[in-house]
Amino acid sequence: MKALLRFHTSSLSAFSVALLLIFGATGCSSFDPDPDVPKAQEWVALPAEFKGDYFFLPMALEGDPARVLWFLYDTGASHTVVDRESLQSVSAWEPEQGSRIQFGTLQCGETKLHQVSAKVMSLQHLKNAVGRDFDGILAYSAFAEVLLNLDYPESTLRIAKGHLPRVNQETIFEIHGTNLPYYDVTFGSTTRRLLIDSGSSLGFEVHANHNWNWTINPIVVGSSVGVDGLQFNYAGRLEAQVDFFGTHYENPILRISDDIELVGTEILRDYSLTFDQGAQRLEVLPAETLSPKPRAYRGTGAIFRPKADGMEVIRLVPGSPAEKVGMQIGDHVERSADLHYDQLERASSRSYFVRRGGKRFRLEVPVVDLIPAR
């Protein structure tokens, strides 16, 4: 299930990328020294598909509509990746796993990316985790020459020429990092520099080595699938307040990470984010429905590993509904439509079709508060 199967791609290995973006036939290799902030009619909406809190972009090789690859746009990815089998299906290339290729032109709507360098990797395990077929991961720097707007409330991805106004600490904020966006987030009296990661479905994710004070100690709540494989997710409720882009989150849930500290789409989906990579600025506009009050973490207590045709149960939270109804480690769960986290909050149960020892049966598993709101 989606709420327990966490996906992030923030730990890609390094390789070179050289990107140039133009609008249609008009070149745009650099900005004017002091351009105006773009007006509403100057924004160009890309033909993105929004699914499961991720933005997917159709990219036509050399502008050929018969040769389209779908890329997940990931602000947490420092480099572009393409799936080997997907690449072979639309081209004559037969690259080795781990090799690098360079596209001549990738076209998305009227927007063109030139000389995109990418690493060839198998992404099947990530596809299974996301629950949607896709062909690659597009790096944050792909849109370095323009303003990029990820409007989560409107499920829209837009670009425009121009720059954001100066930092005002109200709607315009400074971001850090040369090729990835980091922002300084305050946790009580502590400040941590977190990656703004549109490729992670997590919320606030921090290292365990800090002396955190908890109102609810961390427990295992799910698993994350990244380029480097699968790991368990632990989460608890923080005692302190978190200040994030001017919003005060009371005693939020924190997830524990051994990798990069980040904030993912579980938080980002309440905002419209406009990145100005050249000026290292970010405009943040909260949705009208944003609520920073503590939320429960809901689930069934079943922890999964994605498989080609479904999911395998690899762990059960002790005393959880999944354990109580008889789900077992090693059960194979058939793939079904995943519930968005907001739907999961309202759901009272989940239905699973389970295969075990040649038998197929249905389990109705209650959805409960694994971490209560208070």
N, C-alpha and C positions, 0 to 999 in steps of 0.2 A: 504494500500500500504506500501511497506517495508520502504520507506524513511520516512514515518510518523509514523510508528509503531515500537517503539524502545523497545528492549528487553535487560535486564541485570539481573544478578543473584549474585550480590555482597553483598547481605545482608542476607545470610543464617544463621540460628541460630546455636549455637555451639553444637557439639557433637564429641565424640572421633573417631579417625581414626588411624589405625596401618597398614602400608603398607610395603611390601617387594617386590622388583622387581627383576626378574631373566631373563636371556636370555635362552630360550629353556631349556635344561637340565643342563646348567652350572650355578652354583650359583654366585650371585653378591651382597653380603650383605654389602660390604664396599669397598672403593677404596684403592689403594696403596697410600702411603704417598705423592708421587710426580709423578703421572702418566703423560704420554705424552699426548699432545693434539691429539685427534683421527684424523686419516687420512681419506680421502674421502671414501675409500673402507670399512672403519670400521663402517660407519653409517648404521643403519638399518631403512629402511622406513616402517612405520606401515601402515596397510591397511585402512587408514583414508579416509572418504568421506568429501570433502570440499564443503559446500553449504551455500550461504548467509553470507559469511565471518566467518563461524564457522567450526570447525573440529569435525567430528563425528567418533567414534571408535567402531567397532564391538567386543564385549566381549563375549566369549563362556564360559558358566558356567561349571566349572570342565573340561574345554577343549572340551566339547561336541558341535560339530558344529550344532546339531539340537536344541540347546538351547542358542540362541544368543540374547544379549541385546545391543542396541546401546546407547553409552554414548557421550554426548557433553563434550569435554574437555574444562575446564574453569579455567584459571589462577586466576580468581576473586572469586573462590569458595574455602573456607577453609575446606569444608567437602564434602564427596560424598553423593549423593541423588539417590534413585531409585524409580521409579513410581510403586505404589502398584499393579495396574492392569497388568502392564507389567511383574512384578515379578511373579504373580500368573499364567500367561500364559506359563511360562517356568519352573515352579517348583511346588512342593507340598506345599510350604509355603503359609499360609494365615495370614500374619502379620496385626496388627492393624495400622491404620493411625498414624504416628508420632512415631512408635516404631523403634527400631534399630535391624538390622540383620548383620550377618557377612558371607561373601562369603568365601568358602574355596579357590578356585582358579578362577580367571578371566583370560582368555587367548585371546590375540590379536595377530594374526599371530603366530610367535614363541615366543612372549614375554608373560610372566606370571606375574600377580599380585596376591600375596598371602595375606590371612587374611584381606580382605578389609571390613572395617566397613562402613555401610551406614545407613542413615535415610530413612524411608519409607514415601513418600509423594505423593500426586496427582500432576502431572505435566501437566495436560491437558491444563490449561490456557497458559502455556509457549509453549507447542507444537503448539497451535493455533497461537501464536504470531510469532514464528519462521517460521512457514509454512512448517515444516517437522516433521514427527513422529519420536520420539526418546524415550528412556526408562530410562534415568538417566543423572546425571551431575557428571562428574569425577573431583575430587578435584585437585588443583594445586600440592599438595604433592604426588600424585600418582607416579610421576617420580622423586622423590627426590634423588634417588640413581644413577641417570644417567644424562648425558647431554640431553636436550630436545630441538629440533629445530622446531620452527613453521615458516615455509617458506611460507609466504603469496603469494609472487609473483609466486612461483612454485606450490602453493596449496598442499604442502607436509608437513607431520609431521614425524620427524626422531628422533631416539635415538642412543646414543653411550656411551661407557664407557670412562671415562677420566674427565679432568677438563679444564676450560678455562685458558688462560694466565692471567697474572696480569693486573689490571686495567690500561688503558692508556688514558682514556678520549677521545679516537678517535673512536675506535670500541668496546672496552671492558669497561663496566661501572659498578659501584657499585650499587647493589639494596639493599633495606632495608626490614625488616619484617621477623618474625620468620617462619610464615607459609603462607604468601602471598607476592608477589613481588611489592614493592613500589619504585618509582624513584622520585628524586627531580627535578621538572620542574620549570623553571624560566619564570615568567610572568612579563615582564618589569623589575621593581626593586623588585618584590616579588617572593619568592620561595615557592612552594606548593608541598607537598609530595603526589603524585598520584599513585593509584593502576593501575598496568598494567593488564588490564582486557580483556582477549580473549572471555569472555562470554557476553560482552556488545557491542552493535552495535553503540554506541555513539562515539563522538570524545573526545575533552577536556571537562570534566564535573567538575564544581567547586561549592563551596558554595556561596550563595547569600550574606552572611553576611560580605564579604570583600568589600571594597570601590573600585569597579571596575570602570574604565573609558571606556565608550562605544562610538564608532562611530555610531553604530546602536543599540538602546536600545532593550532589550530582549522582544520577543513576544512568544506566544504559537505556537509551530511548530509540536507537535506530542504528543504521549503518550508512556510510558514505562511500560512493564509488567514484574514483577519480582516475586519471590516466595511469597512476601508479598502483591501482588496485583498490581493495576494499578495506575499510577500517570501521570500528565501532564508534558510535557517537555517545558521549556522556553529556548530560545537561542537568543543571540545577537552577534554583532561583536565588538571584543576588540580593543581598541585604541593602545595598546602596542604590542610589538613583544613577541613571545613565543619561548624559546630555549628548544628543545626536542632532546636529544641524538645527539647534535652537529648540528641539523638542525634548521634554523631560520624561523619560521612561521610568516609572516607579517599579522598583524591584523586578526587573525583567528576567527572563530566562537567558542564561548564558550556556553555551556549549563549549566543551573543552577540546582543544586542538593540539596536536603535536606538530602541526605544520604552520602555515601562515595564519596570522590573526586577521579576521575579516568580518564584514557584515554582508549578508546575502539577501536574497529576494524576499524572505519572510518579513524583513523590515522594509526593504527598498520598494516593495509593491504598493506602499502607501504614499509614494512620492512621484512627482515628475522631475527628472534629473536631466540637466543640460550640461554637457561637458565641453569645456574650451581647453583642449589639450595644449595649445600653443601658449596661452596665458596662465595655465595651471589654475583655472577657476572652475567652479561648479555652481550652477543655479539649482536651488532646491525649493520646490513648491509642494507643500503637503496636500493630500487629498482632503476634501471636506469631511470624509468619514474616518479620518485618522483618529485613533484613540490610543494614548500612551499608557493606559491603565493595565495592570497585570492581566495576562491571559493565561488560561490553563493550557498545558500541553496534553492533547488528547490522542489516544491511540488504543490499539488492541493488545499491545505487548508482544506482538510477533515481530521478530527481526529477520529480514530477508537478505538473500544474495540473488541478484538477477541472473536468470538463465535465458537461453535463446528462446524458449517457448513458455516462459513463466518465471517463477521465483521459487527458491529453496529456503525453507525455514532453517536458520542457522543458530538461532538463540531465542529464548522465551524469557520475558521479564518475570521473575518469581512472583507468584500470586496474581498474575495478570489474567484478564478474561481469556486470552488465547490459551494459556496453560489450563485454565479451569474447564474449558469446553473440550479439551482433549487434543488440541493441536500438538504435534510432536516435532522435535528437531529431525530434519531430513525429509519432512513432508514436501511434496512438490505442489505448489499452488499455481493454478492456471492463470494466465494473464487476463486481466479484466480492466474495465474502465476505472482509472484511478480517481479518487476524490480529491478535489482541490482542498487545501487546508481549511478554507472558510466553510466548505461543505462538511468537512470532517468535524468541525466544531459543532455543527448542528445535528450531525448524524448520531443515532442511538446505537447502530450496529453496522457491521460489514459482513457481506456474504462472500465466502471463499469456496471455490471448487478445488478439492484436494485430491491428489493421487498418492496412494500409499500401498505398496505391495500388490500391485495389479488391481486394486480397488479404486473406484472414483466415488466421492461422496461430497456432500455440501456441509459446510460449517457456518453457522450464524454466530458471529463473535461480537459481543457488546463493545462499544467504544466508550472509554472512561477517561477521567482525568488522571493521567500518569503523573503529572506534576500539577497540583491544584493551583488555582489563581491566587490563593493566599496561604 
